Amino acid sequence: MSNPLHSRDRESDVTKAHGIAVGLAMGLALGLVGAAPAQDYPNQPVKLVVPFPAGGGTDALARWFAKGLEAKFGQPFVVENRAGSGTTLGAGFVARAAPDGYTIMLGTSSTYAIAPNVYKKVPFDPIKDFAAIALVAEVPFVLSVNPALPVKSVAELVTLIKSKSGAMSYASAGIGTQHHVNAELFKTLTGTEMTHVPYRGGGPALQDVVAGHVPIYFGDVSTVMPIARAGKVRALALTIMQRLDAFPDIPTMHEAGIANYNASAWQAFVAPAGTPAAIVNRLNQALIEIVKSPETQKRFFELGLRPLTSTPEELGAYLKSELVRWGKIVEAAGAKGIE
């Protein structure tokens, strides 16, 4: 006669084994389902959000990468400009988007590191609300003035600003942008006073500097230097520590007498937090290939941009460190805590 207890134990073991097998099968099936979207990605147009208006440097760069991504993936990457509030409106939109890989953003240090330090409140968490994809470029800035202004050097500009007792103004791409903080840092290091005139992007700001409505502008080299070459603005100094081979005649701010002035922007792609890692990695590899292509390398040199690449993990760590670094710069420049 069989032992009932032994029989029950054996049935229990069989039941457990069956349960484990079913669980493994379900897990494998779910894994395959999860992998399928990444393998097929993208199978529809992808929205590429730019938190600046059309016509600026970030917009131009986004359209360059959109063209490259379309060629690699065979689907449209549609640039959508969502400007306002120092890039925070566009970033907030992306933070709330579905994490499916069909909404991504090309933002800058203004978006991820400066605006969250300048504004008391922003509609996103710069670390928790985004999945880092890749760094793609470093963007030097250049101090420029309307050519009617009677100055040809930084020293002459500082003297003129001081003689006007704070009556002069500077344009920026908006409160909390790199343009804004660069100018405030300049004020702090030179002991000058100027009135801030914020715009909804670098394009409109530069247009008004060319028109003579605002005399001074810290803009990215890719948009300012073509205008400067045409004689529509006068470039006085770069905001980085070394001259650019593309523009060898433009001194650095340090060379112009503003010691320790060093400020450049950077550009990086992100997606909403929770975007599948497989999709993030596919985008990362595609972006790295585009950055390393001879066409992009040539284009970046012409614009004065420095090509960058990173893994998603490296970008994630960089975002955290830059948030801290720019927090200190913003505080030193007296631009922290704007409503």
C-alpha positions, 0 to 999 in steps of 0.5 A, a space after each residue: 500500500 502506498 504511503 498517502 503522505 508520500 503520495 501527497 508530497 509527490 503531487 505537491 512537488 509535481 504541482 510546484 514544478 508545473 507552476 515553475 514551468 508555467 511561470 518561466 514560460 509566462 516570463 519568457 513570453 512577456 520578455 519576448 513581448 517586451 523585446 518586440 517593441 524595441 526590435 521593431 522600433 520605430 514603426 511610426 513617426 517620432 516626435 523630437 521636441 526642441 524647447 526653443 523656437 525655430 531658428 536658433 542653434 538648438 533647433 538647427 542641431 535638432 534638424 540635423 540629427 532628425 535627418 540622420 535618424 530618419 536615414 538610419 531608422 526609415 521613419 520620420 523624426 518630426 521636430 516640434 518646437 515648444 518654447 517658453 519659460 527658459 525651456 521648461 515648458 518643452 521639458 515639462 511636456 516631454 517629462 509627461 509624455 508616454 515612455 514609449 520612445 516616440 517622444 524624445 527631446 534635444 535639450 541643453 544645459 539650460 534645460 537640465 542644469 540651469 533653469 532648475 537652479 534659476 527658477 524656484 519651481 519647474 514642471 519636471 525633475 531634471 533627474 527623475 523625469 528623464 531617461 538619458 540617451 546621449 550627449 552630442 555636442 558642446 556649444 561655446 558662446 560668444 559675447 557680441 554687440 550691435 556694430 553701431 556700439 562704439 566698442 571693439 573689445 571687451 575692455 571698451 565694452 566694460 568701460 562703456 557699460 560702467 559709464 552708462 550707470 546701468 542704463 545698457 541692456 542685454 538680450 537673452 533666449 529667456 530667463 534661466 537659459 545659458 544666454 542669461 546666466 552667461 551675461 549675469 556671470 559677466 556682470 558679476 566678474 566685471 562689476 557692471 550693471 545691465 538690464 536683462 531683456 529676455 526673449 522666447 529663444 535665441 533667434 528672436 533675441 539675435 534678430 533684435 540685436 541685429 536691429 539695434 533694439 538691444 545692444 549686447 548678446 551672449 549667443 552660441 557660436 553656431 548662430 552668432 558667427 555667421 551673422 558676425 561674418 556678415 558684419 551684422 554684429 561684432 563678436 568680441 570674445 568667446 566664453 571658453 578657455 581656448 580659441 576655436 580653430 574655426 574662428 581663430 581671430 576671436 579671443 577668449 574672455 580670459 584673454 580679453 581680461 576677464 579671468 576665470 570666465 569659462 562657460 559653454 553649453 552642451 546638448 543632450 538627448 533624453 526621453 521620458 523616464 521609463 522608456 525601455 532601455 532597449 529603445 534608449 540604447 538603439 537611439 544612443 548607438 544611432 546618435 553616436 554613429 551620426 556624431 562620428 560621421 564625417 559629415 557631422 564632424 565637418 559640420 560641427 567644425 564649421 559651426 564651432 561645435 565640439 562633438 561629444 558622445 556618451 553612454 546613457 549611464 554616463 549622461 545620467 551621471 553627467 546630468 547630476 554633476 552639472 545640476 550641482 555645478 551650475 547651481 553654484 554658478 547661478 548662485 554666484 551670479 545672483 540669478 537663483 530663486 526666480 519665481 
